[in-house]
Amino acid sequence: MGEKMRTKKSGMNYLVPILISGLMLMFIFAVGCTPNNAGDAKAKGSNQLRIGSLPIEDNLPILVALQNGYFAAENLDVQLIPFQSPVESQSAFQSGELDGMVTDMLIAALLRSSGEDLRITSLTLGATPAEGRFAIVASPQSNIFSPSDLKGKSIGISTNSIIEYVTDGLLEEAGLKPSDVEKIVTPKIPVRIEMLLSNQIDAITVPDPHVSYVVAEGAKVIAEDTQGENLTQAVLIMTNKTLDTKKESMVRFYKAYTQAVEDINSAPEEYRELLLKNVNIPPKIADTYQVQHYSKPQLPAEKEVNKVLTWLKNKNLLKNEVTYEGLIQKGLY
């Protein structure tokens, strides 16, 4: 029995080093793998860009870059997150759910003024007046045929917005004051259009494709921003956190974006189906609506940004001072 006990004890002594060695190998394996996994996760995160937007024309270069694999070729995971209202997209941006957002310069300036740490990285539409048309259109049954006829008439707008900014700018270009018209606050574009076509209001201000739609229904374009001053510019804004931690990804993003712009401008009709699938274009004008011309990535001019800032200041809408240099991000392309 003593011999059995010695044998059993010797066996246990033999197993101890094996168990210890196995545990050490498991520990080494775990320690060796953890940094790589963490590194892979970090790398994946640094290559991911979540961008929010409404279903608007501005998105087409991003959609083309996704479809044609240009972002993938740059090792980027770009996600275009759709929202149905500006309030929803702004809320997601402010809560940190997004790296960036397609919006207009007024919203960019207002968010910056309210303390959001963001920068405009490029225009999406509006590098020239012809890109991204906005217009004041009159009811089919109205007796309005020129900007001077708008005096004393009602215009449907959304207040403190790019729509009101364009309305004021177009009126001033025509020699009128904003106070010469009666502004009817109608935030929702479909309601605005319905009021116009049912002759409940004299005129409205809307962007394309809504301009094209109401014209197809008999409305009249009275003033538009495709000539004269460049009033409307859409932009891509990004959080400073993203620009600090993913700057190289943003450089690659705009490389892919530029390829997509070149594709669209060289063969716009090839991307009509993609546009119709992702943008709210009324069926009545879907076959005839022209695909926009898109400019390569570029920052808005200081003059145009300052005009927006001045308008916002005059309406006491800026909570804090905003400057051109504090609003833009250079060095990405």
Secondary structure, DSSP 8 states (H G I E B T S, - for coil): -HHHHHHHHHHHHHHHHHHHHHHHHHHHHHHHHHHHHHHHHHHHHHTEEEEEE-S-GGGHHHHHHHHTTHHHHTT-EEEEEE-SSHHHHHHHHHTTS-SEEEEEHHHHHHHHHTT--EEEEEEEE-SSTTSS-EEEEE-TTS---SGGGGTT-EEEE-TTSHHHHHHHHHHHHTT--GGGSEEEE---HHHHHHHHHTTSSSEEEEETTHHHHHHHTT-EEEEETTSSS----EEEEEEHHHHHHSHHHHHHHHHHHHHHHHHHHH-GGGGHHHHHHHS---GGGTTT--------S----HHHHHHHHHHHHHTT--SS---HHHHB-----
